Amino acid sequence: MTPQAIAEREGMVLLGWLRLLGWSVVMERDGARWIGLAQRPDTGGTDFRVSGSAASRRELVSLLFSRAIQGQELLAA
């Protein structure tokens, strides 16, 4: 398996985890960059959102996953 294929597979795993944790994720290409938004309903009836941009789809998934987990940790504290 090539390094590119491994990176794409890892990105799909992280994306899958986000969705299993209740996040909806939208990503699209904007010129040379990828932009994305992940949101999850909060217990108060509002949505918790994280967004970002990156040079590759895999980097964007990693960034959104990291921000989502950090946000959840802050809400739990």
N, C-alpha and C positions, 0 to 999 in steps of 0.2 A: 504494500500500500504506500502510495506517495505521501510526502509531507503535506501537500495541498489537500489530498483526500482525507488525511487524518484530521487536519484543522477543520475541514468542513463537517466531518462527522462529530467532532467535539462541539462545534457550534450548534448542530442539530440537537445534541444531548442537552446543552444548556437551555436552548429554546424550548425543548420538551419539558424540562423541569419548571421553567417559568410558567408554562401553561398548566402543568399539573398543580402548581401552587396558586392557581386562580388568576393569573395575569393574562391579559390580552395584549398581543404585540403586533404592531404595524411597522414595517420597515420598507423603505423605498430608496432608490438611487436618485441622487441629486447631483448631476454632473459626474465628477470624479469621486464623490463621497457618498456614503450611505447615511441616511438619517432614520431615526426610529423613535417610537413612543411605546412605552409599556404602561398599562394602567390596571388597577385592581380596585374593586369596590371596597370601601372602608366600612367599618361597623356603624359609623355615624351617618351613612347614606351618601357620602361624597366619594369621589374616586381619588386614590393615591396614584400619582403619576411620576414617572421618570422618563427622561429623554436624553438623546445624545446623538453624536455623529462620529463617524470613523472612516478610515480609508478603505476598509474591507467589511464585508458582511459579517465575517467571523469576529472581527474586532468589535463591531457594533453590538453583536449578541453578548459578548463577554462584558462590555461596558454596561449594557442595560441590566444584565443579570447581577453584576456587582452593585450597581446603584439600587436595584430593587431589594436586594438582601440587606444592604446597609440601611435603607429606609425602613424596612421592617424591624430591624434591630432598634432603631431610634424610636419607633412607635411603641415597641414593647417595653422600653426602658422607663 
